[in-house]
Amino acid sequence: MASHRKWSPTGTRIAGIRTPALATAALTSVALLSQTANAAPSADSKPSIEEVEKKVDDLYHQAEAATEKYNATREKTAQQRKRVDSLLDDVAQRTEKLNTARDELGSFAAAQYRTGASAPDTATLLLADNPQDYFDQTQLMSRLTSRQKVAVDDYITEQAATTKKRAEASQSLQTLTTTQSALRTSKADVQRKLAEARDLLSKLTAEEKARLAAIEKKKQEAADRKAAELAQQQAAAEKKAQEAAAQQQTTTGTTATTGTTGTTGTTGSSATDSSYTAKADKALAFARAQVGKPYVWGATGPGSYDCSGLTQAAWKTAGVDLPRTTWDQVNVGTTVPLSDIKPGDLVFFYDDISHVGLYVGNGMMIHAPKPGAYVREESIFYGGESIIHSVVRPA
C-alpha cells in the first residue's frame, strides 16, 4: 500500500517558501508582474483615426438626441408656464370676487347691527372666514332676506372655488419647478457631450486631421453614389408609370369611340399630388434660403437652427404646423417607403429618431447636420442606408 506521507523538501522554510532559490524566483516574478501592470500605456494604445471618428460621431449623435429631449422639455415648460399664469390670473379674479362678496356680507351685518336686528356676535359670524356652519343654523338663516341668502350662497361658492384654484396653481408651480430642473439637466447633458467631442478633435495632429478629412470625403462620395442610384431608380419608375398612363389613356380613348364610357380614377390622385407639390415647393424654397446658417442646438431660427427646428420652420411657410421635436414630427402625416420618396418629405434617422432632414429630390436633402456645421444640402445616405429610420409625408 502506497504511503500517504507528503514529500518534504530539504532546506529551510521561510514564510511558506521552501528554499532561498525558489523564494528569489518567486519574488522576481511578482516584481515583473507588478511592473507590467503599472507600466504606462504604450503609443500603440492611442485610438486610431477611425476610432476617433466613430467616437466623435457617436457623441454628436448622443448630443442631438439630448437636444431633442431638451426641445421637448422646453416646450413642456412653456406650456406649464402658460397654465400657471392662467391659474394665477384666475385666482386673482376669484379673490377679487370673494372680497366683493365678503364686503356685501359685511354691509348686511353692519346694517343688522345698527338696527338691532342682529346681536353683535351675528355680525362676527357673518364676517368669519368660514361662516357656513353658522349660516346652516335655522335661527340665523330665518333672519336673512332672500337677497342676503343669495349673497351668502355666492360667498360660500366663490370661497370653495378660489380655494380649489389656489391648490391647482400651487401644484402647477411645483410641476413647473420640476420641469425646469429637467430642462437644466438636459442642457448640461448636451453641453457635456459636445465638450467631449471637441476635446477629442482638439488632440488630433495636423496629419491626423487631414486623414480624418480624407475618410469623411470617401464617405461622402459613397453617399453621393447611393443618392445617384436612388435618383436613377426613381427616374426609371417614373418613366414606367408615364408609359403605363399613356397606354391606359390610349385604351380609354379607343373604348370611348366604340360607345363605352369609363373613368380612370386618377383625377383625384393627381389633384392631391399637385396640392402636396405646391406646399412642398414653398417648404423647400425656405429651406434653401437657410443654407449656410449655423447649426445651434435648440434653435428654431431665423439666424440658426437645429434639425427639427429647420423642418418645422420650413413647413410652417407652407401652412403646415409641425410639432417641435423629431419624436413628434415622425407621427405627423403618412409614412411612405424610401422608394416612393418625394421632394418635401421628411427623412428621419437612427433608431431613436434623433435627426431629420427635408428631402429635395435625387437622393439629396437639406438639413442642419450637427454642432459646428452649417445647414447644407447632402445625400440622405450620409451615414449609410442603415441609419435611415423612416420617410414621412407631412401634408
N, C-alpha and C positions, 0 to 999 in steps of 0.2 A: 504494500500500500504506500502510495507516494506521501512524502512528508508535507505537511501544511505549513511548515516553518518558513517565514519570509526571508528572502535573501537580504543579508545585512552587509553593506559595503564597508570596506575598511576606510579609515580616515576619520577626521574629526567632523562632527556635525556642528554647523553654526547656523542658528536661526532657521533650521529646516533645510539648508543647502548642504549636500553631503560632503563635498570636497572643495577646497580652495579653487581648484581649476574650474569646476562647474560653476561656482559662485561668480568667478570673474567673467565667464562666458555669459551667464545669465544677466549680470549687471550691464555688460556691454550691449547685449541685445535690447534691454529695456531703454538704455540711453539712446540707442539708434532709433528705436521706435518713437521715443519722445521727440527727438529732433525732427523726425519725418512728419509727425503730427503737427508740430508747431512751426514748421517751415513756412515762409511767406509764399503766397501763390506765385507760380511761375508766369512768365509772359504769355504762355500758351493759354492761361485761364481767362484772358481778356476776351470778351464776347466778339464774335465775328461781325462784319458789317451786316450780314443777313440777319443775325440775331438782334442787332441793334435796331434794324429797320422793322422787324416784326414787333419788337418791344414797343417802339415808338408808335407804330400803327395801332397796337393794342391799347396803348394809353390814350391815344386820340379817340379811339372808339369808345373807351370807358368814359372819357370826358364828355363825349357827345351824348352818351346815354344819361350821364349825370345832368347834362344840360337840359335834356327833355324832362327829367324829374324836377329840375329847378323851375322850368317853364310851367309845369303842371301845378307845382306848389304855389308859385307866384300868382297864377290865375285863381287858384282856390283862395289865396289870401285876399286878393282884390274883391272876390265875391263875398267873402265873410266880412270884410271891412264895410262893404255896402250894406250888408244885413245889419251889422252892429249900428251903423249910423242911422239906418231906418228905424231900428228898435229904440234907439236913444231919442230920436225925434218924436216917436210915438209916445214914449214915456213922458217926455216933456209936455206934450199936448194933453195927455191924460191927467198929468199932475195939475195942469192949469185948470182943467175941468173939475178936478177933485177939489181944488181950492175954492173955485166958484161955488160948488155945491156946499162946501163947508161954510162959506160966508153966508149963503142963503139960510142954512140951518141956524147959524148964529144970530141972524136978524130975527128969525122966528122966536128963538129962545129969549132974546133980549126984549122983544115985544111982549111976550107972555110974562116975563118977569116984571116989566113996568106996569102992566095992567093987573097984576096979581093973579093971573090965570094959571100960573105955574109956580111951584115952590122953587127956591134958588137951586136946589140940587137937581131939579129937572133941567135947567139951563146947562148945568155942568155935564149932565149925561148927554144932552144934545150935541155938545161940543167935544165929546170924547172921541178918541181915535177909533174905537170900535163900539159904536152905540147900538149895534144890532141886538145885543142881549137885553138892553133896556127898552128898545122900541117894541120888542116882542111882548112886552107886558101889556095886558089888556087895558089897565087903568090909564097908562101913559098914552097909548095909541088912541084911546077914546077922546083924549083932549085935543088931538090934532085934526085940522081941517083936511079936506081931500087934497088941497094944494100942498099942504105941508107933508102929507103922506107920500105924495109923488116925489117931493124933494128928498125925503128920507130914502125912498127906494132908489132914486138916481144916485144918491151919495154912496149907498152901500154897493150898488152895482159897479160904479166907477172905481171905488176903492179896491174891490176884488180884481177888476180888470187891470188896474195900474200895478197892483202887487204881482200879478202874473207876468206882465210885460217886463217889469223890473228883473224878475227872476230869469226870463228869457235873455234879456240883454246881458246880464251877468254871466250866464252860461256861454253866450256867443263871444263875449270878451275873452273868456278862458280858452275857448276853442281857437280864437284868433291868435292868442299868445302862443299856443302850442304850434300852430301852423307857421307862425313867424320864426319860431325856433327851428322847425324842419327846413324852412327856407334858407336860414343861415348855414345849416349843416350841408344842404345840397350845394350851396355856393362854395363852401370851403372844400368840398369833395372835388368839384370841378377844378378849382384853383390848384389843388394838390396834384391832380393828375397832369395838368398842363405844366406845372413846375418840374415834375419828374421827367416829362418828355423833353423839356428844354434843357434840363441838366444833362440828359444822355447825349443830346445833339451837340451841346457845347464842349463835350470832352473828345469829340472826333477831331482828328488832324485834317489838314487841308487835303491830303491824299485820300483819306477815308471818306471825306465829304464828296470828293469827286467820284469815288467808286459808288457811293450811295446814290448820287445823281444818275450815274450810268445804269444802275439797277432800276431806278424809277423810270428812266427813259425806255428801257426794254419792256417794262410792264405796260407803259402807256402805248407803245407800239403794238403789243399783243392785244390790248383792249381795243385799239382802233381797228385792228383786223377783224375782231369779233363784231364790232359795230358795222363794218362794211359788209360782213356776211349777213347780218340781220337785215340790212338795207336791201341787199340783193334778193334775199328770200321774200321780203315783203313786196318788192317790185314785181317779182315773178308771180306772187299770189294775186297782186292787183291786176296784172295783165290777164291772168287766167280768169279772174272774176269779170273783167270787162268783156272778154271774148264770150263768156257764158251769157252775160247780159245781152250782148249784141245778137247772139244766136237765139235767145229767148224772144227778143223783140221781133226778129225776122219771122219766127214761128208764129208769134201772136198776130203779126200783120197778115200773114198768109191765111190764118184761120179766120180773121175778120173779113177777108174778101169772099170767103165761102158762106158768109152769113152767120157765123158762130161768134158769139161775144164772150169775153172773159176779162179778168183782171190779173195783173201780175203780183199785186200785194206789196210792191216795192215803194210806192209813193210815200207812205207813212215813214218808212225806214229812211228814205232819202231826206225827208224834212227834218227828222231827228238828227241825222248826221250833219246836215247843214247848220242847224242851230248850235250843235256842240262845236263845230269847226269855228263858227263866228266867235263864240265865247273863248275858245282855246287861243285864237289869234290874239285877242286882247290880253290874255294872261301871258302869252309868250312875248308880246311886244314889251310889256312891262318888265319881264324877267331879263330880256336882252339889254334893256336900258340900265340894269343894275350890275351888269358885268364889269368887273374891276373894283367893285366896292368890297371892303374887308369883311371877313367872317368874324363876328363877335358873338360869343355865346350869350343867349338870352335876348339878342337884338331883333327888332321887328322893323327896322328902317327908320327914317329914309337913308341914313348915311351908312348903315351896316346891317348885316343880317346873320342869323343862324339858319340852318337848313329849313326848318319848318316855318320860321318867320318869313322867309323868302317865298315859299309856296303859298302861304296864307295871304301875303300881300299881293302876289301876282293874280291869284284867282279872285281876290276882292275887287280888282279893277274890272272883272268880267261879271260882277254882280253875284258872285258865289262866295258865301261866308264859310270858310273852313275853320275848324277848331284850331287851337293854338299848338298842340303837340302832335308829333308823328303818331303816337299811340291812338289818338282820336281821329286824326285825318285818315288813317288807313280804313276806318269804318264808314267813311262817307262815300256815297256813290256806289259804283258797281266794280267788282273785281273782274279783270279780264286776263286772258292768257298773254304771255310775253309775245307770242307770235301775232297777236291782234293789237299790239300797242299802237296808239295814235298820238300825234302831237298834242300836248296839253295834259296827257295822262301823268299821274303821279307814280314814280317808281320808288319803292321802299326797299331798304337794305337791312341785312343782318336778322338773325333770329329774334333779337329783342326790339326790332323795328325802330332803331335809333337814328336812322338817316333817311332823307327823302330828297328827290330831285324832280325837276319838271322836264318831261320828255319833249324834245324839239323835232324829232324825226331822224332817220338814217342812223339809228343806234346811238344817238347823242342826247345829252340832257344839259340843262343849266342848273347848277346847284351851288350852294355855299358849302364847300367841302369840309374844312376843318380849321382850327385856330392857326393863325399865321399865314393862311391862304386867302384868296380873293374869290368872289363869285366868278364862275367861269363855265364855259361850255366844255363838256368832257364826255367820253364814252360811258355808257351805263355799265360797261364791263370793266370799269377802272380797278375794281378789286376782284375780278373774276366773276363768272356767271353764278357761282355757288353762293355768293352773298346776296343775290337778288331775292328778296322776300316775296314781293308781290307787285302787281300793277293795278292801279285803281283809276277809274274814270269818274271824276268828281261831279260831273253835271250831265 
